[in-house]
């Protein structure tokens, strides 16, 4: 995630913007967006590893200019 969310050198560690992917079920979208903080917190759980696709990706050449 460091490549996606580069640290801001002028800010202390506890003031850095921390983000992460939160996978939620499609049926939970309204609760995530419209619910209370407690309801949203209840959706924060580890997703099964099968939820994600990961692996090497072939490099693509840079676009021609």
Secondary structure, 3 states (H helix, E strand, C coil): CCCCCCCCCCCCHHHCCCCCCCCCCHHHHHHHHHCCHHHHHHCCCCCCHHHCCCCCCCCCCCCCC
